[in-house]
Amino acid sequence: MREIKFRGKSIKDSKWYYGYFLVNQFGEYTICGKDFAFQVIPETVGQFTGLKDKYNFEIFEGDCLGDYEDEKWVIYGVVSFYDYNATYVLTGEDGFATDYETYDCSDWKLLTLIGNIYQHPKRNENIFKISQ
């Protein structure tokens, strides 16, 4: 059975928390577990894809996947959920699926998780420029 879990960045201490996701009666986004609950920044909430990269790191929505090629990092895309096919895809800077959409998600285990679009917002405004 697939593990269902989420992550989100805490409003109070800017740490990442992993667990169940809920929106309470006040509209607050919360990541919670057996003995914790933290209000998180709504834009940072992402679901675990059930997949791991080549170093066994869990891949979540909003993560950037790439690889080190020719002595530089090449970013293949940002993990996004694609409603049309009800699947995860890698999207480019225009928000559309990249050429790497043809990557079967199970092939993501060959790629490297190199960050996410929430940890360094200023750098990530132009995240794809790293590849150039």
MARLO-944720 format. One record per residue: residue number from 1; x, y, z of N, C-alpha, C, O in turn; residue in three letters. Coordinates in nm, 4 decimals. Each point is the difference from the previous one (the first is absolute). Layout:
N
NUM/X/Y/Z/X/Y/Z/X/Y/Z/X/Y/Z/ala
...
//
This chain:
132
1/0.0841/-0.1176/0.0000/-0.0841/0.1176/0.0000/0.0889/0.1243/0.0000/0.1036/0.0021/0.0664/met
2/-0.1431/0.1001/-0.1396/0.0752/0.1241/-0.0109/-0.0113/0.0812/0.1285/-0.1075/0.0116/0.0588/arg
3/0.2198/0.0440/-0.0170/0.0016/0.0826/0.1201/-0.0506/0.1399/-0.0344/0.0534/0.0658/-0.0892/glu
4/-0.1567/-0.0210/0.1606/-0.0563/0.1329/-0.0212/0.0526/0.0911/0.1097/-0.0288/-0.0199/0.1180/ile
5/0.1068/0.1208/-0.1586/0.0473/0.0983/0.0967/0.0305/0.1294/-0.0725/0.0134/0.0045/-0.1223/lys
6/-0.0031/0.0995/0.2013/0.0204/0.1345/-0.0513/0.1135/0.0662/0.0756/0.0444/-0.0482/0.1042/phe
7/0.0015/0.1595/-0.1590/0.0960/0.0832/0.0712/-0.0438/0.1450/-0.0147/-0.0708/0.0366/-0.0939/arg
8/0.1143/0.0437/0.1878/-0.0277/0.1430/-0.0056/0.0977/0.0726/0.0893/0.0517/-0.0567/0.0962/gly
9/-0.0262/0.1838/-0.1286/0.0933/0.0826/0.0757/-0.0773/0.0784/0.1053/-0.0955/0.0711/-0.0313/lys
10/0.1384/-0.0850/0.1565/-0.0682/0.0611/0.1136/-0.0003/0.1523/-0.0073/0.0990/0.0619/-0.0391/ser
11/-0.2101/-0.0039/0.0768/-0.0117/0.1455/0.0076/0.0866/0.0544/0.1137/0.0568/0.1086/-0.0119/ile
12/-0.0466/-0.1833/0.1219/0.0700/0.0491/0.1196/0.1517/-0.0105/-0.0081/0.0695/0.0970/0.0301/lys
13/-0.0165/-0.2116/-0.0698/0.1455/-0.0185/0.0079/0.0655/-0.0319/-0.1339/0.1194/-0.0298/-0.0042/asp
14/-0.1949/0.0355/-0.1051/0.0510/-0.0245/-0.1353/0.0623/-0.1382/-0.0192/0.0751/-0.0208/-0.0953/ser
15/-0.1050/-0.0733/0.1837/0.0473/-0.1374/-0.0165/-0.1011/-0.0777/-0.0836/-0.1176/0.0355/-0.0076/lys
16/0.1667/-0.1428/-0.0552/-0.0862/-0.0878/-0.0776/-0.0566/-0.1079/0.0908/0.0720/-0.0595/0.0801/trp
17/-0.2032/0.0349/-0.0935/-0.0653/-0.1052/0.0769/-0.0683/-0.0957/-0.0969/-0.0505/0.0402/-0.1048/tyr
18/0.0503/-0.1672/0.1423/-0.0506/-0.1071/-0.0846/-0.1081/-0.0768/0.0752/0.0162/-0.0314/0.1180/tyr
19/-0.1265/0.0011/-0.1864/-0.1070/-0.0760/0.0631/-0.1293/0.0115/-0.0788/0.0004/0.0079/-0.1228/gly
20/-0.1110/-0.0072/0.1961/-0.1315/0.0135/-0.0622/-0.0287/0.1474/-0.0238/0.0574/0.0869/0.0657/tyr
21/-0.1457/-0.0596/-0.1591/-0.0349/0.1376/-0.0343/-0.1476/0.0229/0.0251/-0.0838/-0.0839/-0.0331/phe
22/0.0526/0.1999/0.0926/-0.1402/0.0378/0.0167/-0.0135/0.1502/-0.0008/0.0948/0.0733/0.0282/leu
23/-0.2150/-0.0290/-0.0611/-0.0357/0.1410/0.0097/-0.1058/0.0072/0.1081/-0.1060/-0.0614/-0.0123/val
24/0.1343/0.1369/0.1195/-0.0942/0.0039/0.1124/-0.1166/0.0960/-0.0269/-0.0089/0.0612/-0.1064/asn
25/-0.0790/-0.0499/0.2043/-0.1219/0.0803/-0.0167/0.0284/0.1487/-0.0189/-0.0887/0.0752/-0.0405/gln
26/0.2137/-0.0312/0.0698/0.0385/0.1395/-0.0173/0.0730/0.0231/-0.1322/0.0461/0.1108/-0.0279/phe
27/-0.0360/-0.2158/-0.0528/0.0682/0.0094/-0.1279/0.1514/-0.0074/0.0102/0.0700/0.0329/-0.0957/gly
28/-0.0184/-0.0757/0.2105/0.1440/-0.0116/0.0196/0.0491/-0.1343/-0.0520/-0.0605/-0.1039/0.0265/glu
29/0.1692/0.1069/-0.0996/0.0611/-0.1218/-0.0537/0.0893/-0.0598/0.1073/0.0825/0.0697/0.0589/tyr
30/-0.0991/-0.1984/-0.0338/0.0703/-0.0657/0.1100/0.0593/-0.1331/-0.0449/-0.0643/-0.0786/-0.0696/thr
31/0.1879/0.0555/0.1110/0.0632/-0.1315/-0.0149/0.0014/-0.0587/0.1403/0.0460/0.0643/0.0944/ile
32/-0.0966/-0.1866/-0.0806/-0.0092/-0.0586/0.1337/0.0404/-0.1471/-0.0019/0.0018/-0.0665/-0.1036/cys
33/0.0301/0.0199/0.2229/0.0373/-0.1389/0.0191/-0.0598/-0.0500/0.1296/-0.0931/0.0600/0.0537/gly
34/0.1463/-0.1689/-0.0041/-0.0540/-0.0626/0.1203/0.0014/0.0955/0.1195/-0.0962/0.0052/0.0767/lys
35/0.2049/0.0699/-0.0611/0.0091/0.0878/0.1173/0.0495/0.1399/-0.0357/0.0673/0.0642/0.0806/asp
36/-0.1002/-0.0167/-0.2006/0.0354/0.1374/-0.0369/-0.0980/0.0534/-0.1026/-0.0664/-0.0760/-0.0704/phe
37/0.0587/0.2074/0.0633/-0.0777/0.0693/-0.1024/0.0612/0.1382/-0.0170/0.0173/0.0733/0.0973/ala
38/0.0155/-0.0380/-0.2212/0.0616/0.1287/-0.0274/-0.0727/0.0680/-0.1143/-0.0284/-0.0606/-0.1033/phe
39/-0.0013/0.1895/0.1244/-0.0586/0.0787/-0.1074/0.1109/0.0287/-0.1005/0.1106/0.0387/0.0376/gln
40/-0.1413/-0.0581/-0.1669/0.1010/0.0157/-0.1037/-0.0434/0.1031/-0.1038/-0.1176/0.0346/-0.0109/val
41/0.2145/0.0125/-0.0635/-0.0258/0.0949/-0.1077/-0.0707/-0.0769/-0.1133/0.0557/-0.0965/-0.0524/ile
42/-0.1766/0.1378/0.0147/-0.0785/-0.0762/-0.0973/0.0731/-0.0326/-0.1296/-0.0117/-0.1114/-0.0509/pro
43/0.0869/0.2071/-0.0032/0.0683/-0.0213/-0.1283/0.1086/-0.1074/0.0072/0.0422/-0.0519/-0.1034/glu
44/0.0033/0.0182/0.2238/0.1094/-0.0968/0.0131/-0.0471/-0.1437/0.0172/0.0820/-0.0918/0.0041/thr
45/-0.2118/0.0713/0.0060/-0.0515/-0.1357/0.0205/0.0158/-0.0805/-0.1290/-0.0400/0.0433/-0.1080/val
46/0.0993/-0.1611/0.1225/0.0184/-0.0886/-0.1147/-0.0186/-0.1443/0.0422/0.0344/-0.0377/0.1120/gly
47/-0.0884/-0.0421/-0.2011/-0.0242/-0.1415/0.0289/0.1202/-0.0838/-0.0427/0.0648/0.0282/-0.1008/gln
48/-0.0367/-0.1314/0.1794/0.1036/-0.0974/-0.0330/-0.0456/-0.0765/-0.1233/-0.1139/-0.0462/-0.0059/phe
49/0.2016/0.0325/-0.0921/-0.0353/-0.0669/-0.1249/0.0034/-0.1526/0.0118/-0.0519/-0.0707/-0.0863/thr
50/0.1130/0.0212/0.1933/0.0193/-0.1435/0.0137/0.1294/-0.0459/-0.0656/0.0308/-0.1192/-0.0020/gly
51/0.0453/0.2154/-0.0522/0.1235/-0.0302/-0.0717/0.1208/0.0573/0.0734/-0.0122/0.0913/0.0816/leu
52/0.1291/-0.1471/-0.1125/0.1250/0.0476/0.0591/0.1023/0.0225/-0.1112/-0.0060/-0.0628/-0.1056/lys
53/0.1005/0.1542/0.1318/0.1037/0.0273/-0.0992/0.1122/-0.1033/0.0096/-0.0112/-0.0975/0.0743/asp
54/0.1187/0.1189/-0.1491/0.1057/-0.1009/-0.0044/0.0770/-0.0118/0.1307/0.0750/-0.0958/0.0188/lys
55/-0.0923/0.1917/0.0719/0.0638/-0.0080/0.1315/-0.0990/-0.0387/0.1090/0.0296/0.0100/0.1191/tyr
56/-0.1463/-0.0539/-0.1611/-0.1053/-0.0489/0.0895/-0.0721/0.1110/0.0779/-0.0615/-0.0272/0.1031/asn
57/0.0686/0.1515/-0.1517/-0.0756/0.1092/0.0613/-0.1421/-0.0018/-0.0543/-0.0210/-0.0211/-0.1194/phe
58/-0.0761/0.0432/0.2064/-0.1403/0.0033/-0.0413/-0.0258/0.1222/-0.0875/0.0525/0.1084/0.0254/glu
59/-0.1343/-0.1278/-0.1291/-0.0331/0.1068/-0.0937/-0.1419/0.0493/0.0283/-0.0949/-0.0783/0.0028/ile
60/0.0824/0.2109/0.0183/-0.1277/0.0656/0.0269/-0.0317/0.0990/-0.1117/0.0881/0.0403/-0.0761/phe
61/-0.2157/-0.0018/0.0676/-0.0385/0.1073/-0.0911/0.0837/0.1232/0.0341/0.0237/0.0295/0.1171/glu
62/0.0202/0.0411/-0.2191/0.0800/0.1204/0.0200/0.1497/-0.0255/0.0024/0.0784/0.0948/0.0030/gly
63/-0.0373/-0.2208/-0.0044/0.1427/-0.0325/-0.0020/0.0567/0.0208/-0.1404/-0.0703/-0.0151/-0.0999/asp
64/0.1985/0.0498/0.0946/0.0709/0.0166/-0.1264/0.0883/-0.1214/-0.0219/0.0788/-0.0375/0.0868/cys
65/-0.0926/-0.0233/-0.2030/0.0786/-0.1177/-0.0338/0.0946/0.0323/-0.1146/-0.0355/0.0728/-0.0926/leu
66/0.1543/-0.1266/0.0997/0.0976/0.0215/-0.1052/0.1141/-0.0973/0.0148/-0.0129/-0.1056/0.0620/gly
67/0.1250/0.1434/-0.1204/0.1193/-0.0825/0.0102/0.1206/0.0855/-0.0327/-0.0124/0.1075/-0.0586/asp
68/0.1280/-0.1559/0.0967/0.1258/0.0698/-0.0251/0.0564/-0.0527/-0.1317/0.0380/-0.1166/-0.0107/tyr
69/-0.0335/0.2041/-0.0885/0.0468/-0.0397/-0.1330/0.1003/0.1021/-0.0509/-0.0219/0.1204/0.0135/glu
70/0.1295/-0.1662/-0.0708/0.1008/0.0891/-0.0579/0.0421/0.1100/0.0977/0.0091/0.1173/-0.0362/asp
71/0.0160/-0.1578/0.1600/0.0493/0.0882/0.1061/-0.0952/0.1129/0.0376/0.0445/0.1057/0.0446/glu
72/-0.1743/-0.1266/-0.0619/-0.0990/0.0972/0.0463/-0.1312/-0.0716/0.0304/-0.0264/-0.1083/-0.0522/lys
73/-0.0553/0.1700/0.1371/-0.1321/-0.0548/0.0316/-0.0954/0.0313/-0.1133/-0.0057/0.1131/-0.0483/trp
74/-0.0681/-0.2121/0.0067/-0.1038/0.0169/-0.1006/-0.1320/-0.0323/0.0666/-0.0200/-0.1114/0.0485/val
75/-0.0698/0.2075/-0.0458/-0.1300/-0.0197/0.0633/-0.0988/-0.0457/-0.1060/-0.0236/0.0690/-0.0991/ile
76/-0.0336/-0.1863/0.1218/-0.0943/-0.0563/-0.0959/-0.1418/0.0515/0.0214/-0.0808/0.0011/-0.0929/tyr
77/0.0505/0.0417/0.2157/-0.1330/0.0529/0.0239/-0.0403/-0.0026/0.1448/0.0725/-0.0498/0.0860/gly
78/-0.1901/0.1047/-0.0601/-0.0599/0.0053/0.1330/-0.1140/-0.1012/0.0036/-0.0814/-0.0063/-0.0921/val
79/0.0763/-0.0717/0.1976/-0.1037/-0.1027/0.0132/-0.1353/0.0680/0.0240/-0.0162/0.0775/0.0942/val
80/-0.0786/-0.1078/-0.1801/-0.1349/0.0566/0.0098/-0.1027/-0.1101/-0.0247/0.0271/-0.0981/-0.0692/ser
81/-0.1449/0.1165/0.1270/-0.1081/-0.0942/-0.0265/-0.0760/0.0492/-0.1217/-0.0402/0.1162/-0.0065/phe
82/0.0209/-0.2049/-0.0896/-0.0663/0.0325/-0.1250/-0.1402/-0.0595/0.0039/-0.0171/-0.1211/-0.0137/tyr
83/-0.0834/0.2071/0.0325/-0.1386/-0.0453/0.0157/-0.0519/-0.0787/-0.1197/-0.0734/-0.0975/0.0162/asp
84/0.1116/0.1398/-0.1361/-0.0547/-0.0612/-0.1206/0.0238/-0.1505/-0.0032/-0.0896/-0.0772/-0.0340/tyr
85/0.2113/0.0362/0.0697/0.0323/-0.1425/-0.0006/0.0039/-0.0592/0.1398/0.0285/-0.1186/0.0166/asn
86/-0.0568/0.1999/0.0833/0.0059/-0.0431/0.1401/0.1336/-0.0673/0.0305/0.0061/-0.1120/0.0508/ala
87/0.1015/0.1855/-0.0840/0.1339/-0.0531/0.0230/0.0954/0.1144/0.0325/-0.0341/0.1170/-0.0172/thr
88/0.1527/-0.1512/0.0640/0.1035/0.0990/0.0245/0.0843/0.0157/-0.1256/0.0310/-0.0986/-0.0669/tyr
89/0.0065/0.2223/0.0345/0.0851/0.0293/-0.1141/0.1066/0.1000/0.0432/-0.0101/0.0613/0.1063/val
90/0.1116/-0.0459/-0.1894/0.0993/0.1051/0.0194/-0.0412/0.1176/-0.0869/-0.0198/-0.0157/-0.1205/leu
91/0.0067/0.1338/0.1806/-0.0408/0.1180/-0.0749/0.1174/0.0960/-0.0130/0.0857/0.0086/0.0880/thr
92/-0.0838/0.0629/-0.1994/0.1032/0.0995/-0.0265/-0.0380/0.1347/0.0582/-0.0999/0.0129/0.0707/gly
93/0.1820/0.0882/-0.1018/-0.0227/0.1320/0.0575/-0.1301/0.0631/-0.0475/-0.0507/0.0918/0.0645/glu
94/-0.0044/-0.1392/-0.1760/-0.1275/0.0521/-0.0495/-0.1199/-0.0694/0.0643/-0.1148/0.0346/-0.0281/asp
95/0.1424/-0.1347/0.1162/-0.1073/-0.0703/0.0677/-0.0548/-0.1183/-0.0770/-0.0839/-0.0742/0.0511/gly
96/0.1309/0.0559/-0.1743/-0.0458/-0.1119/-0.0807/0.0952/-0.1176/0.0138/0.1167/0.0174/0.0351/phe
97/-0.1663/-0.1360/-0.0625/0.0824/-0.1200/0.0080/0.1206/0.0137/-0.0929/-0.0112/0.0483/-0.1127/ala
98/0.1256/-0.0917/0.1624/0.1239/0.0091/-0.0769/0.0140/-0.1198/-0.0926/-0.0843/-0.0897/-0.0012/thr
99/0.1916/0.0898/-0.0758/0.0309/-0.1155/-0.0834/0.0185/-0.1241/0.0857/-0.0154/-0.1126/-0.0474/asp
100/0.0485/0.1344/0.1737/0.0232/-0.1119/0.0901/-0.1311/-0.0590/0.0519/0.0005/-0.0922/0.0816/tyr
101/-0.1134/0.1465/-0.1300/-0.1285/-0.0610/0.0337/0.0002/-0.1441/-0.0492/-0.0677/-0.0864/0.0557/glu
102/0.1448/0.0622/-0.1608/0.0047/-0.1346/-0.0538/0.0731/-0.0950/0.0942/-0.0120/-0.1219/-0.0119/thr
103/0.0882/0.1787/0.1060/0.0600/-0.0815/0.1053/-0.1141/-0.0691/0.0726/-0.0887/0.0671/0.0528/tyr
104/0.0890/-0.1944/-0.0492/-0.0950/-0.0707/0.0854/0.0362/0.0400/0.1424/0.1179/0.0030/0.0350/asp
105/-0.2168/0.0276/0.0469/0.0280/0.0423/0.1379/0.0923/-0.0978/0.0715/0.0777/0.0402/0.0866/cys
106/-0.0853/-0.1659/-0.1214/0.0869/-0.0969/0.0662/0.1462/0.0224/-0.0382/0.0896/-0.0477/0.0697/ser
107/-0.0640/0.1198/-0.1799/0.1364/0.0330/-0.0395/0.0576/0.1166/0.0808/0.1192/0.0291/-0.0098/asp
108/-0.2027/0.0374/0.0893/0.0503/0.1096/0.0826/0.1045/-0.0499/0.0988/0.0781/0.0788/0.0533/trp
109/-0.0766/-0.2082/-0.0291/0.1007/-0.0572/0.0900/0.1402/0.0147/-0.0584/0.0988/-0.0225/0.0699/lys
110/-0.0892/0.0600/-0.1974/0.1294/0.0231/-0.0640/0.0447/0.1454/0.0138/0.1142/0.0334/-0.0317/leu
111/-0.2045/0.0532/0.0790/0.0286/0.1430/0.0124/0.0371/0.0365/0.1438/-0.0085/-0.0828/0.0907/leu
112/0.0498/0.2080/-0.0720/0.0422/0.0496/0.1306/-0.0952/0.1098/0.0460/-0.0333/0.0908/-0.0762/thr
113/-0.0096/-0.1000/0.2004/-0.0789/0.1061/0.0628/0.0979/0.1108/0.0359/0.0894/-0.0204/0.0821/leu
114/-0.1057/0.1377/-0.1431/0.0972/0.1069/0.0218/-0.0580/0.1194/0.0740/0.0637/0.1052/0.0068/ile
115/-0.1819/-0.1196/0.0480/-0.0610/0.1075/0.0780/-0.1483/0.0066/-0.0290/-0.0582/-0.0897/-0.0610/gly
116/-0.0019/0.2000/0.1071/-0.1405/0.0227/-0.0325/-0.0227/0.1478/-0.0229/0.0868/0.0824/0.0286/asn
117/-0.2021/-0.0497/-0.0796/-0.0277/0.1387/-0.0386/-0.0345/0.0895/0.1187/-0.0237/0.1195/-0.0177/ile
118/0.0205/-0.1757/0.1383/-0.0388/0.0776/0.1174/0.1164/0.0365/0.0912/-0.0089/0.0990/0.0727/tyr
119/0.1166/-0.1748/-0.0741/0.1086/0.0228/0.0946/0.0759/0.1287/-0.0256/0.0376/0.0695/0.0944/gln
120/-0.0146/-0.0370/-0.2196/0.0766/0.1186/-0.0352/-0.0773/0.0788/-0.1053/0.0337/-0.0033/-0.1184/his
121/-0.1383/0.0746/0.1626/-0.0906/0.0627/-0.0975/0.0698/0.0927/-0.0990/-0.0346/-0.0001/-0.1182/pro
122/0.1328/0.0799/0.1637/0.0650/0.0928/-0.0927/0.0787/-0.0761/-0.1059/-0.0029/0.0356/-0.1178/lys
123/0.0735/-0.1407/0.1601/0.0753/-0.0795/-0.0971/-0.0960/-0.0707/-0.0944/0.0291/-0.0145/-0.1187/arg
124/-0.1412/-0.0286/0.1695/-0.0916/-0.0797/-0.0805/-0.0866/0.0816/-0.0949/-0.0716/-0.0560/-0.0831/asn
125/0.0784/0.1903/0.0955/-0.0716/0.0804/-0.0989/0.0525/-0.0338/-0.1396/-0.0738/0.0039/-0.0984/glu
126/0.2022/-0.0368/0.0921/0.0636/-0.0329/-0.1275/0.0699/-0.1349/0.0088/0.1124/-0.0147/-0.0481/asn
127/-0.1765/-0.0824/0.1081/0.0653/-0.1278/0.0266/0.0530/-0.0663/-0.1262/0.1011/-0.0701/0.0055/ile
128/-0.1655/0.0902/-0.1164/0.0438/-0.0667/-0.1206/0.1234/0.0657/-0.0611/0.0632/-0.0577/-0.0886/phe
129/-0.0287/0.1765/0.1345/0.1214/0.0660/-0.0497/0.1256/-0.0717/0.0501/0.1074/0.0167/-0.0577/lys
130/-0.1198/-0.0960/0.1641/0.1128/-0.0776/0.0504/0.0489/-0.0947/-0.1084/0.1189/-0.0310/-0.0077/ile
131/-0.2099/-0.0140/-0.0748/0.0335/-0.0970/-0.1045/0.0743/0.0630/-0.1175/0.0574/-0.0714/-0.0822/ser
132/-0.0580/0.2028/0.0738/0.0543/0.0643/-0.1197/0.1464/0.0355/0.0155/0.0603/0.0548/-0.0923/gln
//
